[in-house]
Amino acid sequence: MKALRNFTLLIVAALCIGMMSSCAENKLQKVIEETNKAMPINVARNFKVVNMEDDGQYVVINYELNDQIYDLSQIKENTNKEAMQQQVQQMFAGNPFIDVIKESGRGLKFNYKAVPSGESFELTLEEGEF
């Protein structure tokens, strides 16, 4: 939980830098750029946020986990859109990061990649679902 709080604080700091820019696209790019400077961020042992990117339609948050410790199929089974919506609301409550994503017209995509197997899955929240 402390790692998630630190991740959220990092995004707030990046937003402050991004706010100097007037355009939503520029704000978003600045936030992503500044956030990525502090990556990777450990969420748990052998489970980390690797980077954040903008694919034009979504802000993609890329996670990497060790599949010798974590069962990706179990995570996939227990991770659903409703739970992720609640997590986003809790994680970014009062954080203008979500507003910057909304202003830029993007959705959110969470991409989980298992190492060393390379297996992956993603969960997508469309614009307006968060």
C-alpha positions in Angstrom: 0.0 0.0 0.0 2.9 2.3 0.8 4.2 1.7 -2.8 0.9 2.7 -4.2 0.8 5.8 -2.1 4.3 6.7 -3.3 3.2 6.0 -6.9 0.3 8.4 -6.4 2.5 11.1 -4.9 4.9 10.7 -7.8 2.1 11.3 -10.2 1.0 14.4 -8.2 4.5 15.8 -8.5 4.6 15.1 -12.2 1.3 16.8 -12.6 2.6 20.0 -11.0 5.3 20.0 -13.7 2.7 19.2 -16.4 0.4 22.0 -15.2 2.9 24.5 -16.6 1.7 23.4 -20.0 -1.6 24.7 -21.2 -2.7 21.9 -23.6 -4.2 18.7 -22.2 -2.0 16.6 -24.6 1.1 18.4 -23.4 0.1 18.0 -19.8 -0.4 14.3 -20.2 2.9 13.8 -22.0 4.7 15.7 -19.3 3.1 13.7 -16.5 4.0 10.4 -18.3 7.5 11.6 -18.9 8.1 12.7 -15.3 6.5 9.6 -13.9 8.6 7.3 -16.0 11.8 8.9 -14.6 11.1 7.2 -11.3 10.2 3.8 -12.7 10.2 1.0 -11.9 8.2 1.2 -8.8 7.8 -1.9 -6.6 4.2 -2.6 -5.7 5.1 -5.8 -4.0 8.0 -8.2 -4.0 8.7 -9.1 -7.6 5.6 -7.1 -8.8 6.3 -3.7 -10.2 5.1 -0.9 -12.3 7.6 -0.8 -15.2 6.4 2.3 -17.0 3.5 4.4 -18.3 2.8 5.2 -21.9 0.3 6.9 -24.1 -0.8 4.8 -27.1 -3.1 7.5 -28.5 -6.3 6.0 -27.1 -5.2 4.9 -23.6 -2.8 5.7 -20.9 -1.2 2.4 -20.4 0.3 1.4 -17.1 2.6 -1.6 -17.6 3.2 -4.0 -14.7 5.7 -6.8 -14.6 5.4 -9.7 -12.2 7.4 -12.9 -11.5 5.2 -15.8 -12.5 7.2 -18.2 -10.3 5.8 -16.3 -7.3 2.5 -14.9 -8.7 -0.1 -16.9 -10.6 -1.1 -14.6 -13.5 -4.2 -16.7 -14.2 -5.3 -16.2 -10.6 -4.7 -12.5 -10.9 -6.6 -12.4 -14.1 -9.5 -14.3 -12.6 -9.7 -12.0 -9.6 -9.2 -8.7 -11.5 -12.4 -7.4 -13.1 -13.5 -4.0 -14.4 -15.6 -3.1 -11.4 -12.8 -3.9 -8.9 -10.3 -1.9 -11.0 -12.7 1.1 -11.2 -12.9 1.1 -7.4 -9.2 0.8 -7.1 -8.6 3.7 -9.5 -11.1 5.8 -7.5 -9.3 5.0 -4.2 -5.8 5.3 -5.6 -6.3 8.6 -7.3 -8.9 10.2 -5.0 -8.2 13.9 -5.0 -5.4 13.4 -7.6 -5.7 15.6 -10.7 -4.0 12.8 -12.8 -7.4 11.4 -13.6 -8.6 14.8 -14.7 -5.6 15.1 -17.1 -6.4 11.7 -18.6 -10.1 12.7 -19.0 -9.1 16.1 -20.5 -7.0 14.3 -23.1 -9.9 12.0 -24.0 -8.0 8.8 -23.1 -9.0 5.6 -21.3 -6.9 3.6 -18.9 -5.3 0.3 -19.7 -3.5 -1.9 -17.2 -1.1 -4.3 -18.8 0.2 -7.2 -16.7 3.2 -9.2 -18.0 4.6 -12.3 -16.4 8.3 -13.0 -16.4 9.9 -15.3 -17.4 6.9 -16.9 -19.3 6.0 -13.7 -21.2 2.3 -14.4 -20.6 0.2 -11.3 -20.3 -3.3 -9.8 -20.0 -4.7 -6.4 -20.0 -7.7 -4.7 -18.4 -9.1 -1.6 -20.0 -11.3 1.2 -18.6 -12.8 3.3 -21.4 -13.1 7.0 -21.2 -16.0 7.7 -18.8 -15.6 4.4 -16.8 -13.4 6.0 -14.2 
